[in-house]
Amino acid sequence: MSGTDSFAIMSSTEAIRLLALEPCGPPDGDILDASLKSLRLAGMHVDYQPYDRGAGERLGERGVAERLSQLNAGLGGTHYDYLLCVRGGYGASDLLSLIDWPALARMNPRPLIGFSDVSALQSAFYTRLQWPSLHAPMPGSPLWANGPDVNQLTGYLQKGRPWYGAISVTPLKAKGQEVCTGLLFGGCLSVLTNLIGTAYLPASFADHILFFEDTGESASRVLRYWRQWLDCGLLEGVVAVVLGSFSKITADQSEDWLRNEIGQRTPCPVFASQDFGHISPNMPLCLGSKAQIRDNSLTWTLKD
């Protein structure tokens, strides 16, 4: 079976198999139980083995090894169709240097679903393996609210590819009715910024549409991250940037001020959207898909 074959639509007698795993922080147990139940009621087979450890042990050597073991269990062989991260937090970047990348290159793609700290793994899979992934809700978070984002994600998992998605965008810096077309990549800005200069973030984003979001940051910290992207040349050749929600921003400046300031500093068209981020709904966006911005909408497609 080729890599792309693993995305084929499953037959009516074959249940989609998901592994819910904890590569980052611990989930909200009550919310997770209800969320996984809803996925099972939708006809999917979901395996989940909780990793019940305190924060210190989870981030220590033993915790890193256990979280890596969970990830490897989902990546190996052909047992699972998708890997569903249950919560973000911190810890995914600790796994990157321990993954057996040559072995993964011989395997079928395993789409990784999540956002926030999971952006580190999604970026690494895209950079090292060209695997697509879904920036999408996670079932162990209070943001999983069975809204339109969860419904759309569930539909993707049930039906398989091709996948289609769309979000609304508003131009902050664009020329009239400009059409922007490119490969889609993005995630949590602070997490991705910490990968600059490593083997887990592309050295160039020419011909890409980038999307970013974050939470709990101040405007000054976000601008520091953005200065790093500008000064290292990663925005050269970028087709467009879409800024999602920067939720729970501290009070030094507003979210609107921050978006406009980024727009003024950025050499390509910049758009804003309230359809994704650490918010609900957090509409799915597919890293590695073909995307277009036109008429105040970003649409993306991932085919077989």
Summary of the structure (lengths in Angstrom):
residues: 304
radius of gyration: 18.4
end to end distance: 13.4
largest distance: 55.4
contacts: 1028
relative contact order: 0.15
helix: 34%
strand: 23%
